[in-house]
Amino acid sequence: MSRFIRALPLLVVCAAAPMHGQSQQGGPAAPSSKAAPARAPLTEADYDRIETLGASALSNDGRWVAYDVRRGSGGGELHYRALASDADKTVRNGTGATFTANNRFLIYTVTPDTSGGGRGGRGGGRGGGRGGATGNESGAGPNRNKVGIVDLRTGQTTTRDDVESFVANKTGSHVALRGYAAAGRRGADLVIRDLEQGTDVTFGNVAEYAWNDDGSTLAMTIDVDGKTGNGIQTLNVATGTLRALDASDMDYSSLVWRSHSDDLVALRAQLDSAFVDTAYAVLVWRGASTARPVKQTYDATTDATLGAALRVASYRRPQWSEDGSIVYVGVTPREPRRAADRRGGPQPARVQVWHWKDLRQFHQQQVQARQDRERTQLAALHVGSQKLVRLTTDADETIVLSGNRLAALALDEDPYAREIISGRQYRDVYRVDVTTGRRDKVVTKLGTNPSMSPTGRFVIYAQGGHWWAQDTKQGTKTNLTGKIKSTFVDMEDDHPVHERRGYGVAGWTTGEKSVLLYDRFDVWQVDADGSNAVRLTRGKEDSTVYRYVSLDDDAPVVGGGRGGGGGGFGGGGGAATIDPDKPVTLSATGEFSKKSGYARLTLGQPAQRLLFVDKGISRLDKAKDAEVYAYVAQTYEESPNLFVGGTGLGDAKQISRTNEFLKDYTWGKQSLMNYTNKRGDKLQMMLTYPADYQPGKQYPMVVYYYEKLSQGFHQFVVPTTRATYNTSVFSQHGYFVLRPDILFQARNPGYSGLDCVTAAVKAALATGMIDPKRVGNMGHSWGGYQSAFYAVHNPGLFAATIAGAPLTNLISMYGYTSGNTGSPETGHFETGQERMQVSLWEDPQSYIRNSTVFAVDSLRTPLLLEEGDIDGNVNHFQSEELYNFGRRLGKNVVYLVYEDENHGVARPESQMDYHTRQLEWFGHYLKGETAADWITSGETYAQRQKILRDATAPAANAGGVTPVQAGAPGGGRGGRPPR
């Protein structure tokens, strides 16, 4: 198959060619003229019946499968069956299925019935784990989870009430079931159930628990009211032997077993009245599950090299090196207890000092104060010698550990603080010796994140358009891709970034002889010295993207993190070890065809596609001990369902059957089309049909956009009254929905986006199915920016516009500070989503030209604005400026302000209100429906207050939905995620 774009005829500007369409029968995109059976669109009441496929699980022997189904109305059920049978067994409100390792039992959580009020959390999990206190009140209650245990051999089910969490051991012989802690307490009852015998042993006041890898021993921290009797105990479930590893009146936490060993580490509190904080001793046991465990204690208060000003903190859980020689912990400065302040003096002012030399401005420090308090400096505690080596003295510095956790990298961004403010992140990378703390620089001013080979011998990174490998053993540096005639960094990204990011690293072959790298489509194998480059797949030929998929539950997790936190911050992957003698699994995705599936690759042989179909295929899973695989398939017209089959995947059988009732209702089909903008860029767009489409009629259309959306072509969109801008909702209400991909230009996001949308709309209109006088546009956040801009700058194309949380004034927004993160907008604007490339004062005309507010006098389109009054992503004053300017000019602008809502409406009443108003707005302007009063006359403060008062009356509020309050402006912007 030739590359898709080459196979198309040459397109002229604004012309479009349908690629293919979806139907439940797999028919072509063109609608049939044959009369269909009389069916009706869904009503909003029907939305609550829509089912969503949840998590799934296979038993290790591949004989059993389980999966969750949830509904819009709340609740759902857990399904499970033997694969030899076609009959499901169901558990109402069941979730979180776990098959025991011996394939004999199924364990799951039963959440409270959501129709009765509150909802419990999800409990449980497989393998080793820990418990945690929640502070819930003791005693049974309606918001407590239950746990069900099914004997798969007999079908007998045992149910236990009031179980917050459970963890089965890795042999499947026992399960630990933890109850709910009383308010203010850490400890709760823990029941250890012998699954085969059906007997229980109960321990009280258990705060944390964790199984060792072979499943023979459970470690527990005991937390007693009054602290007398606190300690760490182990239970050998085979012999019933209970041992106390440590006891004191201190708190214990952070139980961590070393993988595939009997080594255990934990933290024990150390109180000192001279400090307001708590220090921790590190307790390490060798042979913790044996009759004679060997304990070592590291007490930082007696370590002269650490000093009295530092402590081991509990914010970072200990982490073992693979060989057990090192335990990594977090250290942080101590906070001395101050003497009581004298009284009678003047109160200090509540003033903020924002200084130009601040690397993180004051508000960012304020927002991140808790994270700052909990940041730690990563240190390596060498077991045996009890030597503690600090790998950093800066809690803000990122430390990345290798897969075996015997090597470390430090990423120092301090020299580039000013560049980071402008959105250009650089760092110097150092190799850190975990035995001495010595640093050797690997690379200077790296614009992407590095990673390491599993042992840490090789440091790999993308720079200057190529992948480089630094051999820390030989001291050599190699350009891995310099001689390969392909591109390994993302040149398709339209952000004006300072360094193109690499497509990624799949992993290293055993022995670290070679590394597997990605280009745009393919997987390449390159020796660590840069020689013997081999393209392992043939994706470029038909624009199929191949990527490595790990099906190993025991794959290593890269450690480290910023401030000594969780694993892999700033890492980049690449720690996987790939056995070249065994086949590996690859995902396969058609870049332009949108087909997807999986392939199998044996190094040195051509990749074999196992499944590659015109659907969205995802979530591949494998039974641990059998060649049985599960995956999920969906299209826009077919809701996600679970399939299970053998090695080839082609024989997979459909297991779940979600939303069977939809066959009795109309559902819109969807076509993938190509279009070309004025600049000659070839792009794609999705056109979703009205659910009740009839050939020969013309329909209204709404256009929704963000950036590139077509990769979601096969996504089944669940209609709901609580998800605004919902494609399926508008389809069900008789609209075409157009979702074009947008390609932006640096310093010109507004007009370059308008070029794309205009071309896409004209291409859709050329089909003759859409009434050109009844086209509306809508978007939120960055899409809201586009909506407002397009409404002002292209009068006549759209009959009505909805702009949620839009940026409207790039000059004022450039100077704002994020309400949630506290970060300045400057970097986000120059190299992020706004793509302005340069600062305001370097090119002020570009900022003005691409701002909606400077051309409000051109607005001819009815415009609905929406904001939350505490929006932490786009400052609400952006909408307020546009509203006030439009109102001053007599423009048709209506502004919805949702009280106590952030960047997206989150409260059910706000979601349903905004959903309704979107339909009313377009219903009036695109369908000619009678306008709601708020559209023609607005709504006064007094009217809204009366609605709220009436709703609080017992009779009026029987339905349980609270009307939304339009609020006063407040708040700011938050979050670094895309708008």
N, C-alpha and C positions, 0 to 999 in steps of 0.2 A: 504493500500500500504506500503510495507516494505521500509526501508531506501534504497536509491538508490544504494549506493556503495555496500551494503550487497547483493543486488539482482544480482550484476554482477558476472560472473564467475571469478575465480582467474586469474589475468593477469600476464604475465611474463614481464620482462624488455623489453621496447620498443614495446610491443604489444598494440593494440588499438582496441576498440570496438565501432562502430558507435552507438550512442544513439538514435537519431532521426534526421530527416531532415525536412526542410520546403519546401513547394511548395504552389503555389496559390490555389491548389485544396486540400491541406492538405495531400499529399501523402507521402510515405516513403522516407527515405534518398537515397536508392539505385536508380540510374537513370534508367528510363524505356528505353527498347530497341525499343519501338514503335516509328516510325518516327513522329516528331513534325512538325506542319505547318512551312513553310519557313518564318523565321523571322531573323532579323539582329540585332546585338548589336547597342547600341546608338552611335551616333557620338557626338563629343564635342559640336557641335551646339545644339544638343538635350538637353544637360545638363541644359541650360538656361530655358527649359520648365518645369523642375522638380518643383513640388509644395511642400511647407512646411506648415504644419498646425500650425497656431499661437494660440493666446489666444481665449478662448471661454467664453460665459456667458449664464446663464439661468435667465429668469425673475423670480421674487419672487413667482408668482403663478404657475410656471412651464409650462406655455403655449407657451412660446417663447424661441428660442435659437438663438445665434449669434456666429460666429467664423470668424477668419482671415485666409486667405491663401496668402502666399508669394511665389515668384518665383525667381529662380537663376538669371534671367535677371534684377531683380528689379521690384518693383511694385507688384500688386496683387489686391485682393479685399476683402471686407467684405461681408459675407453671413449672411442672417437672414431669419427666417421663423417662422410661427406658427406651433407648433408641430402637429397640426391636419391636416396640409397640407404637401405634398411632394415637393412643389415648393419653391425653394430658390429665394430670391431677393438679388441682388448684388449691391455693391457700389465700383466702381473702386478706388483703393488706400485707401479704408476705413480701419480703425483699431481702437482698443481701445473701443469696444462696451460697453455701460453702459445702462442697463434698469433702468428706474426710479422705485422707490419703490412702486408706485401705479400701475405699470404694463401698463401704458398708452403710454409711450414714449420710444424710443430708441435714444440714443445720441452717436455719434461717431466722431472721427477725420478723416479728409481726408488729407493725406500727399501729398506733391508735387509729380508729376510724375517723377520718377527717370530717365526715359529715356531722360528727358529734362535737366539733369544736377544735381543740388544740391537736397538735401533732407531735409525736415523739421523734427522736433522732434515729438515724440508722446505726445499728450496732453490728459488731461482728467483724470477721475477717479471717483470712487463712494464714497459717504459719505462725511464727512468733510475733509477739506484740506486747502492748502494755495497756494498762487501764488508766483511767484518769477521773478525778472527782468532778462532779458537775454542780454541786451545791443544791441539788433538788431536795425538796422536803422528803423526809422518810414516810413510809406508809404507802400502801397501794393507791393508785390514782388513775384517772382516765388518760393521762398523758404519759403513761409508762409503756415502754416496749415489752413485748414478750419474746420468747425464743421457742421455736419448734424444732424437734429432733425426730427425723423419720428413719426408721430401720428399713433400708431399701430391700432387704431380703424378705421381710414379713409385711411391710406396709404400715406397721404400727407407728403411731405418732405420739410423742410425749411433748407436752407444752409446759413451760415454766413462766410464771408471771414475773414482772418487775426485774427484767434483766437489761442493764444498760449496755453491756458489751459482752462479746464472747470471743475466745480464740481456741481453736482446736490445735492439738499438738501435731507434729509432722508425721506421726505414724498412724494417726486416726484412732488411737485407743481411748483418748480422753479429751474432754473439752472443759475449759475454764469459763465459768459464767459469773460475771460480776454484777452485783445489784447496784442500787442507787444510794449514794452517800447522803447523809442528813445535811441540812443546811449548815454551812460553815465547817464541815468536816471533810477530810480527805479520804478516810477509810470507809469501806463498805464491805458487806458480806461477799465472799467469793466461794462459789460452789465448784468443786472439781468432780466431774461426773465420769465414771467409768462407763463408757458407752456400751461395751459388750456385756458387762454384768448388770448395768442399770442401777448402780449404787452411787451414792453421793458422799463426799466429805466436804464439810463447810468450815471455812476459816473466817473469823471476824476481823474487821478493821484493816482490810487490805487496800492500800492506796494504789500500788502498781503491781503488775505481774508480767512475766515473760517466760516462754518456753525456750529451752535450749534446742539446738537444731535436730538432735536425734529423737526429741520428744520424750525423753525419759524423765526430765527434771523440770519442775516449775519453780522459778524464783519469785519471791513476793516481798514487797516492803510493807511493814506493819506500822500503822499510824493510830495510836490509841489516844483517846481523850485523856488529857493529863500527861501524855507522853511516856509515862512509865510502862515499859513493855514494848517500846518501839524497837524496830530492828529489821534485819533481813533474814528470811528463812528460805530453805529449799525443801521441796517435797519430791521424793523419788516415787513416781506413780506405780512403778512395777513392784517395789518392795513395801511401799507405804511408809518409808523412813522419812521423818521430818528432822531437819537439822537447822540450828541457828548459826548463821554465818557471822552475825554481829548484833549487838544489842546496846542500846543507850537511851537517853531521854531526848535525843536529837531527831530531826526529820531526815528521812532517807528518800532518795529519788534517783531517777535516770538509770534504771536497770538496763544493761546492754550485754547480751551474750556475744562472744566472738563466733562468727560463722564456722560451722563444722568443727567445733571444739568444745571444751569444758571450761573455758575461761569466761569470767564474768567481771564486770565493772559496775560500780554504783557511786553515788555521791552521798556524803553524810554532812549535815549542817554543823557549823562551828560558830557559836554565838560569842560575841565579845562586846561588852557594854561600852567600849570606847568607840565603837562604830555603829552607824545606823543600818548598815547592810549586813548580809550574811555571807560568810565564807564557807567553803566546802572542802572537806577532805576527800581524796580520791581513794576508793577501796577497790583493790584488784585481787581476784582469786584465780589461782591455777587449780584445775581439777575441782571446780566448785560443786560438781555433782557427785564427787567421790566421797569415801569415808574420811579421807584426810585432806581436805582442801588446804592450800597454802595461801595465806593472806599477806598482802603487802599494802601498806598505808602511806599515802603521800599527804603530808601535812604542810601546806604552803606557809603557815605561820612560823614554821621552824626552818624554812629554806632561806638561807642568807642570800642566795643568788637572786631570788625573786624579790625579796625585800618586804618590809612590813606594809608598804603602801599599795601592794597588789594582793588580789585574792583570786582563787578559783571560783567562778560563778556557775550557777545552774542554768543560765539562759541557753547555754549550748550543751546539748547532750554529748557525752563522751562518744568517741568513735575509735574503733580498733583498726590497726594496720592488719593487713591480710595475714601476716606471719605471727601476729600477737606480740611483737616486740615493742610496740608503741601504742599508747592510748592518747588521743588528741582531746584536749580540753580547752575551755575558754577562760582567760584571765582578764581582769579588769581592775582599774584603780579602786581603792577603798574610799569610803566617805566617812570621815571622822564625825563623831557626835559633837555638836556644838553646845556650848553652855547656853543656858536660857538667856534670851535677849533681855536687856534691861527695859523696863517699862517707863512710860512717861514721855518718851521722846516723840518727835514727829514721825508719822507714818511715811515710808518711802513712796515715791510716786510710781504709779503703774505706767511707765513709759517704755517704749521700745526704741532702741538705738540701732538704726540701719546704717551700716558703714560700707563705704565703697570697696574696702579691702576684704570684706567678708567673702570667704570662698563659698559658703552657703549662706544666703541672705537670712535675715532674722526670722522671717515668716516660715521659711523652710525648716529652720531649727525648731521653731515652735511646733509645727505640724509633726515633725519627726522626733519629738522629744522622747517619747516612749521607746522608739527604736534605738535612739542614741543611748538611753539609759541601759538598754539590754545588749548593746554591742559589746563584743569581747575581742580580745587579741588571741589568735590561735597559737597554742603551745603544744609541743610534743613531749609527753611524759614517757620516758624510756623505762619500761618495766624491768625490774631487777636492779638496775643501778639507781632507780628513783631520781634520775636526772631530768629536770624540766628545761626544755629548750624553747624559748619564745621565737616563733617564726616571723613575728611582726611586732612592732611597738605602736602601731596605728590601727585602732579599731575600725577605721573607715577603709582600710586597705583590703583588697580582695586577695584571698589565698585560695589556690586551686590545688587539690591533691590528686595524685595519679590513681589509677584504678586499684593498685595494690596498696596505696596509701603509704608508700615509702619514699615518695618524691613530692616536691611542692614547687609551685610557682607563685610569685608575688606580682601583683599588677598595681603599679604605682601611678596614679593619675595626678598627683599633686603638681608636677611641673607644668601641667597643661590645663590648669583651672580656668584660665581665661578663654581658651579654646572651647572648653566644655560649656561655658556659658553661652557661646554662640552655636551650640549644637554639634560641635566637632569633637567627639570624644577620642582622646588618645591616652595611651598608657605606656610606660616603660615596663618591660617584662624581665623579671629576675628568676633565676633558678635558686631555690633556697635549700641548703643542706639541712635535712631534718635532724641530724645528729649534732650539728654545731651552730646552726643558725646563719652560717656564712652565706653571702649572696654573690652571685655572678650574673652580670647582665647578659640577657639573651638577645633582646631586640629593643631598639629605641623608637619611640613615637609610633607605636602600633595602633592603627585605626580600627582593628577588629579584635576579637577575643581569641586567645590561643588555647590549645588543648595539648594533652600529652598522650603518648603511647601508654598501654596498660602498666608497664613497669616504670614509666617516667623517663626512660632513656632518651626518647625523642620528643622534642617540643615542636609542634606543627602549627603554622599560622598562615593566613592569607595577607599578602602585602604587595602592592604594586601590580595587581592583576594576576599574581601567581601564588601557588602554595609552596611554602618553604619548610624544610625540616632541619632542626638543629640537633646534632648528635652530641649529647652532653658527655658521653663517654670518650669519644674521639676528638671532640672540640671542633667538629666540622659543620659547615652550613651548606645545604643543598637546595637548589631550585628544582622542585619535583616536577613542575609542569612546563618549564621553559622551552623544552624541545617538542612538546605535544601540540599538534595543530588543532587545538580546541580552546574554548573559553571556560574557565573554571570559576569565574566570579560573575555575579548577577548584573548583566548589562541591560536587562529588561526593566529594571527598577527605575522609575521616573523621578525619584527623589534626588535632589542635588547634593548627594552625600560626598564626603571628602575621601572616602575609601570604599570601593565596591566590595561587598561581602561575598565570601566564597559560598558555593552551593552546598558545601559540607563534606564531612568525613564519615564514611560508613563504619570503618574500624580498621584494625590491624590483623594481619594473618598471624597464626601461631608462631612464636619466636620473634615476632616483630621484624620479619624479613621484608615485608611489603605492607603498603597502606592502600586502602580502597577509597578513592575520591570520586566526587560527583562533578560532572559538568552539567549543562542545562538539562540534558536528557539521559545521559548514560552513566554507568559505573565503570571506573578505570582502576586497574591494579598497577601500582608503581612501586618498584623496589625502593627501599629507604635511601639508597644512594642516588636516586633519580633515574636509574636505568630500567630497561625492560618494561616500558609502559605498554599496557595491553587494554584495549577497550573490550570490556566483558559483555556488554549488551549492544543492541542495535536499535536504540530508541530514536536516534536522530533521523533515521530513514523515514519513519512515519510519525514523528513528533510525539513519541511516547516517553514519558518520564519514568525511569526506574529508580527505586530507592530501597535500601536494605530494611528488612523487617525482622526484629528480634522476637523469637517465640520462646525465649528462655526466661522462665520466671526467676532464675537465680543469677541473672546477668548482674555484674558489679555496678554499684552506684558510685559515681565520682564524688569525693567529699570536698570539704573546704567551704568556701563561701565568704561573703562580705561580713566583716566583723565576727568571723568564726561561726557564722550561722550555718544553715542547711547546705546540702551538697550542691556543688556544681555552679554556683553563681559566677558568671564570667567565664565559665568553662567552655565549651563548644562541642562537647561530645567527643567522639573519637576514641573512647576508652574500650570499646567492645573488642573482644578477641574472636576472630573468625577462623575456624578450622578449614584450611583449604582442601582437605580430603573429604569434607562432608558438604552436601548441597545446602545452599542458603535460600531463603525466601525473599523475594522482592515484590514490592507493590508496583503496579503498572497503571499509569494514568495518561490518557490521551490529552495532550495540551490543548488541542483544538476540537477533537472529536468528542471529548468528555467521557469517552469510554473508560472503564476502570476494571481492575482485577488484580491477579497475582501471578507471579512467574517463579520458576525454580531455576537456580543457577548452580552448576558445579564448575568451579574455576577450571579454565582450560577448555570448556565446552560451551556451545551456544546456549543461551537462556531459553527455557521452554515455558511458553505461556500456559498456565493451568486454567485460567479463567480470565476472559477479557470481553466484557459485554457492555451494551449501551445502557448501563445503570450505574448507580453509585454503590461500589463495593467497598466495605470497610470492616474494621474490628475483627481481623483474622485471629483465631485462637486455635490452640492445639492441645489435645489431651496429652498429659505428660508421658504416659507409658504406651500410647497407641497411636497409629497413624489415622487419627480421626480429627477433623478440622471443622471449625464453625466460622461463619462469617455473616455479615448483615448486608442485605441488598435493598435498595430503594430507588424510586424515581419520583419526579414531582407528582405523578399520578398514582403511584403505588407506595403505600406507607411502608416504613422499614419492617423487614421480617428476617428472622433468623433461619439460616440454612446450615445443615450439617452433612458432611460427606467424607470421602476417603482422600487418599494422597493427591489424586488428580483434580479434585474439586468439581469435576464435571458431573459426577454422580450425586452431587449434594441434594438432599431432600429438604423441602420446606418444612420447618418445625412450627413456627408461629404463624398465626393468621390474624393479624391485627386489622381492625376496621373493615371487617367483612360487610358491615351494614352499608358502607358507602356505595356499594353497587346499586343500591336502590335510589341514589341521588345523583344529580348531575355534578360533574367535577371538570374543571377546565383542563384542556391539554396545554402543552408548552412546547414552543419551537425555539431552536437555537439558530440564530441568523448572523450573517456577516454584514458589516457596514464599513464604509470608508469615510473619514472626515476630510475636511478641506486640505489638510496638510498631507494627505495621502496615507495616513496611518490606517492599517487594516485591523479592525477591531471586531468584537463579537457582542451580541446582545441576546437577551432572553425575552420572548414575547409569550405571555401567559394569556390564554383565551378566557372569555367569560364562561362561567359554568354552564350557562344556558344558551351557548352560542348557536345561532341558526344561520346557515349560509345565505348570503344575499342581503343581510341586514348590516347596518353600520352601528357601531357601539362607541360609547365614550371610552377614553383611555387615561390612565394615570401613569406617570413616569416616575420611577424611583431609582436613585443612583447613590453611589458612595465613591468607590474607586473601581476596582475590578471585581465583579460579582459573578461572572459566568462560571467560575469553578464550582459554584453551588448549583449548577444547572439541574442536577439530579436530586437535589434535596427536597424531601417531602415537607411542605410548609403547613403546619397545623393551624387551622383557623381558630381564633380565640378572641374573646372580647377584651382580653388583657394584654395583647401584643399589638401595639400600634404599627401603622404602615405595613400591615400584614397582607402579603400578596394573595393568599387564598381567600381572605375576607373580601377583598375588592373583587376578585374573580367571582365569588359567590353572589356578590351584589351587582353583577352585570357589567363589569369593567374589563377591558383589556388592561394588562399591566406590563409595561415595558421596563426592563432593567438593563441598561447598556453599560458596558465597560467604558471607563473614562481614562484617558491618557493625558496627564497634565504636563505643562511646560513650566520650567523654572521662571520665576518672576511674573508669571502670567496664568495663575491657576483659574481665575474666573473666566477669562475669554477662551482659554484652551479647553476648559470643560464645556463651555457653551458651544464651542465648535463641535465637540463630540455629540452632545445631546441633541443639537439641532439636526445633525446628519442622521442620527439614530431615529429621531421622531419622523423625519421626512421619509426614511426608508420604511418605517412601519406604516406610515400613511399610504405609501405606494402600493400596499397590499389591497387597498380598497375596502378593508373591513372596518376602518376606524373613521369616525366623523371628525374631520379636521377642526371643526369649531367647538369640539367638546373634549379637549385634551387638557389635563391638569398635571401639575408636577408637585412632588413632595420629597422631603428628605429631612434627616435629623443630624444635628451636630455638623460634621463636615459636609454631609449631604444637605443640611439646613443652610449652610453658607451658599452652596450652589443654588438651592431653591430660591433664596432671596435675590441672589445676583441675577439669575436667569429671568426672574419675574420683572426686574427693573430694566435689564439690558436687552431683552428680546420681546418687546410688547407685540402681541398678535399671535405668538406661537402657542401660548397657554391661556386658557380661559379662567383658571383659578390656581392658586398656589398655597401650599402649606409648608412652612419652614419652622422646624422644631429646633430650639437651641442653636440658632445660627450665629456665625461670626458675620458681622455686618460692617465693622470699621477696623480694617487691618492696622491702622495707625494706633488707635487707642488700645486695641487688644494686644498689640506688640509690647506695650508697656505694662501689661497686667502681670500679676503673680498668681500662680495656681493656688486655688483655695484648699485643695486637698494635699498636694505634695509640697506646696510652698515654693516650687521652682519658678523661675522667671520664664516668660513666654518666648524670650528672644531666641533660644536655641531651637525650640519647637517650630518657630516661624521660619528660620533660615534654612534648616536642613530637614525639617520634619514635614508634617502633613501640608502645611501652607506652601512649601516649596519656593519661598521667596529668595533663597540663595544668598542674599546680601542683607546688610543692616538697613534700617529705615533711612538713615542719613546718606547712605551710598546711592540709593535709588528711590527717593521719595515718590516720584511719579508712578512707579510700579505699584506702590502701596495704595496710592490714591486711586489709580485706574482700576484696581481689582477690589475696591471697597464699594459695597452697595450704597452706603449712606450718601456718597458724593454724587449720586445720580438718581436720588429719590424722586426728583421732579419728573423723571421719565416713566415712573410707575403707572401702568394702565391696567394691571392685573389685580383682581381682588386677592389680598394677601392675608393669610392667617398665620400669626406668630405664636409660638408656644415656648414657655420657659418654666423651670422650677425656680422658686425664689431663693433657694440655697444651692443653685447649680455650682458644682465644684469642678466643672470641666470647661464650660464656656460661660464667662461672666454674664449674668443676666442683663447688665446694662447694655450689652450689644443689641438685644431685642428692644430694649427701652429706647435707645437712640433712634432706631429705625421707626419705631411706633411714633415717637414724638415728632420726628421730622415729617413723617407721612401725614400725621394728624394736622400739623401746621400747614401743610400744603393741600389739605382737603382730600387726601387719598383714602381709598377703601382699605384700611388696615385694621385688623382686629387682633388684639393681643391677649392670649390666655396665660395667666400666671398661676401656677399650682403651688399652694402653700406647703412649706416643709418638704418639698421635693427637690431632688438633686438633678443630675444631668438627664436622667430618664425617669419618667413617672414610675413609682414603685408601689405605691399603695393601691390596693384593688379598686377603691372608689375613684382614684385619679385615673388609673388605666382605663376603666370602663367609661369614664366621662370623656376622656380625650378620644377614645375609640369612637364613641357616638358622635362627637363634634366633627371628627374627620369625615365620617359618612354624611353628616348633615351638610357640611360645607361643600363637598363635591356633589352631593345629591342635588343641592340647589343650583350650583353654577354649571354643572356638567349634564345634569339630567332634567333640569327645570322643575324640580320638586319645590313645594312651598317652603320658603325660608323659615327656619326656626327664629323665634323672637330675638335670641342673642345675636343672630347674624344681622338683622335689620335694625335693631334698637339697642343692643347691648344688654347689660344687666347692672343695676346699681348695687352699691355696697349694701344698702338696706334690704334689697330683694334677696341677695345671697344670704344675709344674716337670718332672714325669716325662713328661708329654705332649711338652713342648718338648725334653727330652733325647732321647726316643725318636725324635723327628722329625729330629734332627740326625744320626742314624746313617745311613750311606750307603744301606743297603737300604730303610730306612723312608722316606727322603726322595726316593725315586726319582720320585715324582709331581711334585715341584717346588713344592708348596704348603706354606708354613710356617704351622704353627698359631699362633694369636694368643696373646699374653701379656696377661693381665689385670694392670694396672699399679697402682702407688701414686699417690695424688693428687699433682698438681703443676701449675704453669702458671697461666694466667690467661685473660683474654678478649681477643679481638682483632678488629679490623675494625669499620668503621663501617657496612658493608653491612647490610641487614635480616637479622635472625636466621634 
